[in-house]
Every structure is written in C-alpha cells, then in structure tokens.
Amino acid sequence: MLETAPAPAPMLMDVRAAGRALSISPRQVQILVARGELPSIKIGKLRRIAVADLQRLIDARRQAPQPIGAEEVTP
C-alpha cells in the first residue's frame, strides 16, 4: 500500500477564514487590516492573512488586556 504524506497546513487564509479562526466577523477582520493591526498581503485581487500574523495578534492582545466594557464600538 502506498502511503501519502499529510497535506501541509495552510499558511494563508482569506478574510472569512481568518474571521472564523478568531471567532469574529469578516468585517471585523477587515477593520483590523485597515487599522494596520493585522497585516495582510494581496495576491492578485485576493487579500490573504498569514496564520502566523493571526497568532501574533492574539499574543499582542493577550499581553495588553483591556478592562471589560472598554472595547471600542464600531459601526
């Protein structure tokens, strides 16, 4: 029997997948990208976000916690 190697984990995600990974809406991901809080790259017309950048965002937020109720409200 022929064994196949497991598929490598994706390195980039689209905005929708990044939102699912962070448990936020795609619109919130777009806002984070627009603010420069979440780096992204364009490949052709497609916007992609590196999995490593999602982890850096999480780590940065974990190190600088905000009190409950201090979140910025966005339309």
Order of alpha helices (4+ residues) and beta strands (2+ residues): beta-alpha-alpha-beta-beta-alpha
